[in-house]
Amino acid sequence: MTQSSLRALRFLAAACSMAALVLAGCGGASEIEPGAPTHRVAVEDEPPGKHCPAGGIRLLDGVDDDRDGELDPDEVDTTHYVCTQPGQAVRILEATRAQCSTGGVQIQIGVDDDADGTLDDAEVDRTQVACNSSEPGAGGTGGAGTGGVGEGGAAAVSPAGAAGEAASAATSGAGGLGGSAGATLMGGHAGATPVGGTAGETPTAGTGGQTAGAAGNGGSPGESGAAGQGPGACTTSDCANQGTCVDLGTRAVCDCIRGFFGDQCEIGTTVVAAGANYTCVLRSDGTLACWGLGVGNAGASTPPEGTFTAVAVGGGHACAIRSNGELACWGGNTDGQATPPAGTFTAVAAGGAHTCAIRSDGTLACWGYDSNGQATPPTGTFTAVAAGGVHTCAIRSDGTLACWGSNDEGQATPPAGTLTAVTAGERHSCALRTDRTLLCWGRNDNGQATPPAGTFAAVAAGGAHSCAIGSDRTLACWGDDTAGQATPPAGAFTSVAAGYEYSCAIGSDGTLACWGDDTTGQATPSAGTFRAVAAGYEYSCAIRSDRALACWGDDAAGQSTPPDGTFTAVATGEYHACAIRSDGTLGCWGLNGDGQSTPPEGTFTAVTAGSFHSCAIGSDGTLACWGLDLDGQATPPEGKFAAVAAGDAYGCALRTGGPLVCWGSDDDGRATPPSGTFTAVACGDTHACAIRKDGTLVCWGSNDRGQAAPPEGTFTAVAAGMFHSCALRSDGTLACWGSNDMGQTMAPDGAFEVLASGTYHSCAIQTDDLQIRCWGSQAR
């Protein structure tokens, strides 16, 4: 319900400048063979933006082809982003000779607990090393090469043993980008990204990480080598399902969603905000994801496209700051709370039906419901702002607190003193003192204004409970716990948000955890990457990248509770769903009153689900249908088919060669398709659409909402809902038409590759990150 202010993150460059630092100049004397090409690493400042919303550093590596001792822009092979999180700081130090005999850098990361703007020794959580190195292989130097692995397992950045007669050297392939000896590059991918991977006499074995540095000329053995990964051996598991393993020919690297810490890519969420019954997160790429109740809040859980630096959610609306500093708001707007002013801003907070933000000059702007003066801010300059149900608080530039609006429980009567953070709940408020202790005021009938003792790094106030992150990164919650909202999970966390009767927090590993009330899905975040999606009546199902099924939304008939196993295709009906297992057999679940969830035996290549019946194409190309058959919708025609779609009481299929055939109810002409040859077909409730061989669209059947009047252009996929339709253009963008009473034709921008339409909503998988985007009723 509030947006905590983020501390400024500063970078200390000790020994070298952060801007365009060439590490060769920071590593001392080089032992690289004169005249040989070298692998070098360089670090540059990464400003807040798409790659790192809060900023960070950019780590570059490549071969110094011109041998001038510097890594020129055209010599950079890979770029990795190390993104800082709220409260974190980073400092860059010169690598020691023991760590990198040929020069390199230490990257130290931690939380600036004393808020002095620098990362002290006691605040360092992890130290990771990136080294320059020679490129072995000429004459078979083997191993990770000169200075391959330093003490503590610092991996070299070198294409180990890729060439030369002795390429089968015992440890060649060991020194990788975060490869050998469980070490390094940003916590090391533990051998997941070695260079070359020509280990031993089996070039693709990638065993280099196990004995990294043992045969290097000057490199000390690492402590705990993990197996390396050779070229062509990229698998999703190498990146822990949180990034993309990219085969570069001579190396395999994890193209992380965010910077990498530890031995894997982190999940791409950085900031979390909780509202009355929905939640939003700001991903590390700057995009927004929201879930929970949407239709009752006028689409509050359907965020806009674009990249952002901050997000806040209120009672029925949400606002975020775009990368250019401008505001975007969405959801309920009955009192103008979702109509922000012009200008650029640095912080935003959303209350019950009002919003406040800090302008770039430090002054406050508020808008929306103002019955108690909650949208009438004081003058002056401020550094943080928080909005509650009908009151608001902000920290002045001198650290003192100002509150305004409803004060029936004392929630707008702030304490004296200087503060570093503030949060506002429904009728209580909490803040962090400069000594990191907590204080709360206002309504306290459930103990929500009685915080625990100790020191803390962040605090969030919800409906009648509060949560905070301790200095040891663990969570503490207090107040009303009727829905479990004050019983947090164990672990270490970096961000916390408190909703009305639930809470969410982001763990130190980047994962998201929610607890408490989940009646509208607000405590069930979506995560992962997907390969297929299907949309039903107020629910959706998708196939994850690991081929497991995931469903969300209405589950009254068990339609959102899929079976275990791996699958290749999924289809959703009104209250049931079916999917094809990896072995070709069918599995169905949900409502089965008409047998629609009792599929036939055999193996199949395609499946579709109508309102109360289903159809599938067998391995021999013939059709099989089952379920309700009052209009003949479960009695398919004979012949061989390439595609099939099911509607309310009818179905259509593409015969081999492209002509269409439909059967079942023909009300409104839905079962009377046009002539010609086609490549795809989709059936809505009472209308259908198909793509001709030339890529153009044609629709038929009911057109009372414009659902059968497609746009011009060429398309590659089409989907039909109850009163709307959507299609993928040839360039990957989306087009939707028909009824928009639930926002179902307000397709997001961007390029997509999989599309599905439900009754009042649609979903698609975005091309660049394989994430699912949904729009329309509740974005099911």
MARDO-818448 format. One record per residue (C-alpha): y, x, z. Coordinates in pm, whole numbers, plus 50000, padded with zeros to 5 digits. Layout:
YXZ;...
# end
This chain:
500005000050000;502175030650031;502845062149836;502815093150054;505215120249953;503665151749810;504765185049944;506235209349697;503655234949589;504845270549564;503125300349412;503445335149555;502935362649300;502175393649501;502005425349291;502615408048956;504875380748817;503315346348778;504975341248441;502805354348160;501105379648388;498985404148195;496345415348436;495685448348262;498935460048407;497955450148759;494525465348787;495245502048829;493575529548627;491125517948363;487675532448309;487185514847977;486055537247693;489085547447484;489405528447159;486895501147252;487975464747239;488285450147586;488025416147747;491085408547950;492255380148167;495825368148207;497425341448423;500455319948353;502285293048544;501135257648452;503935232448513;503185196548623;501935176248331;498845165448141;496545193348257;497785195848616;499835166148747;501055186249047;501145219648868;498955250148899;498075280648697;496625286848353;493915313548331;493395329647990;490745353347863;489965370047534;489385402647350;492215427747318;491575432246945;494625453746873;493805475447175;497355475347302;496295468547660;497695433147658;496265398847583;498385385047300;498545347447232;496395350346920;493765369547118;493155341947373;489635327647340;489555302947629;492045286347861;491155272348203;493395252748435;493465257648810;495215226848947;496575224349298;496195192549499;498665176649743;499305200150033;497655229849866;499225262849773;497985292849581;498865329549578;498015356349327;497075391249443;495935422549265;492165426149270;490885455449472;488995483949313;485845471649481;486305437649324;487395448848978;487115485648892;488965479448564;491675457248707;491925420348770;493305393748996;492495375549319;493315338549325;493595325549681;493755288149749;494305268550069;496375242550249;499825252650368;499225239250718;502475251750869;504455238950567;506415271350540;506065273150163;503695303050161;499955306750192;499225327450501;496005346850551;494705321450803;495315293050558;493195307250277;490145285350214;488685304649923;489305336449731;488115339749372;488315369049138;488705373948763;488245408848622;489075427748308;486045445548162;484745466547880;482705450847605;479245467047631;476655467847358;477575499747170;474835523647269;473415498647512;475415503347829;473685471747948;474395451548253;477775436248294;479335468248173;481865489448348;483055472348661;480865442848573;480395427848916;482405437849215;481435434849577;481085398949683;479885388849342;483015390549131;481885384148776;483155404048489;484675387248189;482715404447914;480375396647625;477525415547784;475035432947562;475875412447259;475545441447018;474055475946983;470535488146963;470015484447333;471065448147349;467895441047538;469185460647834;467785447148157;470935430348274;472915424147957;474395389547945;475035390548316;478785392848330;480195359548233;483215338548290;482305329948643;478795340248561;476985367348742;476005370249100;477135335749197;480615348149198;483655343249049;485945328948811;487465303049040;484525301849267;482205310948992;480185288048779;477285308148922;476085321348595;476735289148408;479155306448173;477965341648096;479105359647790;476485365547525;473485355647729;471285381547552;469575389947876;466585413047864;464275409247571;464715371547558;468255366047430;468405328947506;466955331747853;470325337348009;468835354648312;471815377148346;473205361148658;470135369548859;470605406948852;474255408548760;475915442048785;472785461048887;472935482448575;476665482348530;478565514948516;480545511448833;479925475548922;478415468249260;475645442249272;476695407149363;475255388949660;473395359249516;473055357149142;472445324048973;470775321848634;473005326948336;473265304248037;473015317647684;474695304447373;473265272147242;471965262947588;474825239947686;473745209947888;475745183648075;474145194648401;475765228848364;479075212348439;477725188748706;478475158348486;482145163948554;483155184248253;482015193047905;479825223147843;481195239447528;479095263847323;481445290147182;478705309647007;478975340447225;479445321547547;479125287547709;482025274847918;482755244048124;485785226247980;486675209848308;488485177148356;490535195848615;490725231848731;487535245748871;486925253049237;483485261649370;480535263949134;481255233348921;484015213048762;485705188548992;485905151248928;489185141848763;490955122849039;493875136649233;495875108749394;494615075449525;496625044249615;495305012049768;496834977149753;495944942849886;492634940749701;492674966549424;492915004149394;494395029449151;493815066649109;495855092248921;493395113948732;493935151148696;494815146148328;497665123348437;496075090548324;495595060648553;492465041348646;492515009348856;489864984948974;489424954449197;491034920249175;493224917448869;493454881748745;494834868649073;497484895349064;498594891248703;496804922148582;497754945348866;494534964948815;495224970048443;497495000648425;499535011648123;498555040247897;500195074247916;500375102648166;501895099948511;502755120848817;502635094449095;501305059149152;501845032049414;500254997749452;501564967749642;500504932349718;500224920749357;501894947649150;501834984949093;504255011548972;503875047348853;506145075848750;505595087748394;505485124748310;509085122148187;510205108148525;510685072348410;509065043148591;506405019148463;505384988248661;502784961248595;501154930948761;502884902648946;506594899948872;507634867049031;510504883949213;511214911748968;509154937149164;507544949348840;510854953148652;512034988048744;515495002048680;516255028548421;516545064848509;514265092548632;512535093248969;510555116449194;508765091949429;507835055149430;506485030149687;505264994449635;505364968049909;504284931849933;506624919649659;509244946949640;509444982749521;511535013049610;511845047149444;513775079349492;515975089149199;516135124549071;519425128849262;517735118849589;519285084249622;517205052749667;516755023149434;514924991349539;514134959149354;512104927249392;511784902749684;514624908049931;514344879350181;514554903150478;516664930050319;513624951450238;515004957849887;518504967250010;518275004350089;520785025350281;522995051650120;522285088650136;519655111849994;515965110450076;512755130250030;510065103750090;509785065750086;507165040250198;507095002550148;505254977950373;504754940450355;508414931250405;509934963550534;510644998450403;511065033050555;512295065850409;512855101550528;516395114450487;517125149050351;517705161150709;514235149250813;515325118851011;513955084350941;515625052450818;513915018250805;515134984350686;513854949050621;511804926650850;511714938951210;509864910551387;507294934851528;509594965051556;508224980351237;511764987451109;512925004551429;511995040651366;511715067351634;514105096351666;513265131451559;512465149251235;509475139451026;507565152550723;505735121150602;505965083550649;503765053650565;504295016250603;501594989950661;501834952550676;503784951351004;503474986551141;504485021351035;503295056851102;504755091351042;503955128351078;506185149151304;507105184551206;504485197151454;501875176851259;501265151751538;501225114351463;503415086351583;503255049251496;505375018651580;505464981451516;502674955951550;499784968851762;497504939051828;494534958251682;495594992751797;496905001451451;500045016651605;498115037551860;497185069251672;494765095551800;495845129051940;495625160951738;497315175351432;497145160151086;497985167150723;498405131650586;498575095550710;498275060850551;498895026350700;497084995050577;497014958550675;496134962351044;494574996951044;495595032650969;493855064350857;494835100950860;493485134450746;493205159651028;494165195951002;490415202950970;490375179650661;488225153050835;489225116450843;490305095951143;490975058351131;492075033751397;493014997051434;491244966451294;487674974351190;486264939651116;485364949850759;484574986150840;487954997650714;488475019551023;485045036151001;485565064750753;482845086550605;482185122150715;483305151950510;486445170450409;489255152050227;492575159450059;494125124950001;493855091150176;495105055850110;494815024450322;494674989550168;494724956050339;491154956950478;489724987950310;490525024650259;489845051950003;490035089750016;489495118849781;487125145549905;487705182949886;485195183349599;487285157949406;484905128649459;486255094649562;485005075149864;485995039549965;484965018650264;485714984550416;486144951050241;484774950649886;484784913549800;486694919549478;485324953749394;488344971749534;486134996049724;483805002749430;485395029049210;484175035548859;483275071348777;481355091848527;481155093548150;479445068047930;477785064347591;477595026147553;479274995547703;478764957647691;480974929847830;479714896147958;481174866748146;483264882848423;481044913548437;480264944348228;477434969248189;477355004248046;474975032847982;476015064848153;475825098847988;472535104448172;471275071548018;471185053048351;472675018048364;475815008148555;477144972448589;480184958648770;481974925648825;480484891648907;476914894249038;476204858249138;472964857348934;472124894048970;473584901948628;475424932248770;472294946348934;470504964748653;467044980448678;466395017348728;465355039648441;466915053748128;468105032547837;469425035447482;471145001547431;472494973247648;473674937447583;475314912147816;475134874147799;476804848048015;474784854148333;472034877448212;471694910948042;469064930147847;468614966747760;466264988547559;464465015047763;464065050547636;460485041847536;461725012647322;460584984647554;462944957747677;464204950848027;466274919948120;467854908448448;470074881048588;469804843348532;466424832948390;466454794748405;465724792348032;463624823748001;466514844247865;465584872748101;461874872748008;461714894447698;458684898547473;456454929047474;456714955747209;459254982047108;462704974646973;465674991846813;468514966946884;469194938947133;471834911647176;472464885147444;474014850947389;475034825247645;471484815247742;469284832647485;468614867547360;467424884047040;466164918446943;465084937546633;461564951246660;460524985846552;459164969746234;462584954246153;461634918146235;463584895746471;462434882046805;464444857047014;463794840447352;465504817247598;467274783847543;466444769447199;468064734747194;469904742446868;467324765846721;469244796646840;466004812346967;464134805546640;465214834046410;464584836546036;461874858245889;462464891145713;463664926245793;467004932145963;469374960546046;471684944046304;471784912146515;474374893446726;474074862646946;476764837047029;476904805347237;474154785047062;473694804646742;472984839246608;473704860746304;471964891246161;472324916345881;469354917345649;468254951245518;470674957845233;473684940845393;473654902845337;474304880045637;472164851545770;472984828946067;470964801946250;471354777046535;474344754246598;476754752246305;479654734946481;482934747146330;480924765146063;479924793446296;476454795746141;477734795345780;478584831445700;480424843445391;478614859745102;478654896945030;477264928045191;478254939945539;477814968745783;478384951646120;478474916546272;479654901946604;479284866746747;481694850746992;481174816947153;482114796246848;483264821846591;481904853146429;483284883846254;481774910246027;482794942545855;482354944045478;481054975245310;484624984145212;485604983845583;487654951845574;487134923545822;486144887245769;485744860446039;484514824346033;483944794946268;486384781246524;489954793946478;491954772546721;493264803646900;493494826346596;490244843646691;488934840646334;492104854146166;491584892046162;494224917846069;494244938145749;493004973645729;489664991445745;487414991346049;484235007146184;483224983246467;483924947346573;483374926446888;483944889546961;484664871647290;485144834847366;488594830147210;489464865547098;488144894046888;488674931646879;487834958946629;488004996546594;490175008546307;489035037246090;491345060546288;489715050346618;492585028646742;492034993046865;493164959946719;492684926446897;493614890846799;493234855046919;493934840947266;495824863547505;496074840847810;494154866448016;495554897647848;492354901547643;494184911647325;496394937447498;494264966947393;495215001547524;496545029347304;494445059147212;491305066547014;488005049647101;484435051046976;482515022247142;483764986347176;482534954647351;484104920347416;483244895947693;484384860547759;487974868647859;487994906647849;487024936847641;486004972647714;485885004447507;484925040747559;487795064947498;486975093447263;488615122247446;487045117847793;484215092247745;485805070848017;485645032747994;488885013147954;488834975448006;491544949247959;491864911748003;490614889648287;490024912348591;489244940648344;485584934248419;
# end
